[in-house]
Amino acid sequence: MKFQLPNCSALVIAGGVGLYVLGFYSSSGAAPQGGQPPFANPIDQRNEMIRELREIKELLKEQNSLLRGTTKPNATATPQR
């Protein structure tokens, strides 16, 4: 049985790829930098969502009144059942 050394160029390429991949290891960190939290304050997020939902509610009221054919966009009409 004869032992053969692998192709030298294949070893050089594999080593180069390995060093290339390991070069990225320390350059990117998963932790947030500068002590800044990864997410916004949940209370602020909730308040912003409530504000946006109220705006959407007003826009839907205006759209519904326009679809009903009323002339006042902010008129609150009682739904007919």
Order of alpha helices (4+ residues) and beta strands (2+ residues): alpha-alpha
